[in-house]
């Protein structure tokens, strides 16, 4: 998938755990884990907004686009 989740780096930079962010945002730890691993097909803008509010960042700080190369990624 060409979209990479970079949330772990932001959590580390903020000294926060995924569990703590999930609690603050109001989602389950399972949902947070699935997002962090990139195993979700989408995320609600309202959830992304709450994550950005808590982490004091922009959506682009949590997601990255990986260029496709011939034959794969």
C-alpha positions, 0 to 999 in steps of 0.5 A: 500500500502506498500510504505509510502510517508514521504515527509511532514516530509521532507518539515517540516524539511526544512521549505518549503510548498508543494506549494513552492516545486511544483513551484521549481520542475515544477509540479502542486500543484495538482500533488504534493498533489496527491503524498503527499497523496500517491494517485499516482501510480508512479512518474518519476525519473526526478521529484523525482530527482528534489525534492531531489535536492531542498530538499537536500535529497535522495529518501529514505528520501521521501519514506518508506516501511511499512512491511506487516503483516498477514491480512493487513499492 
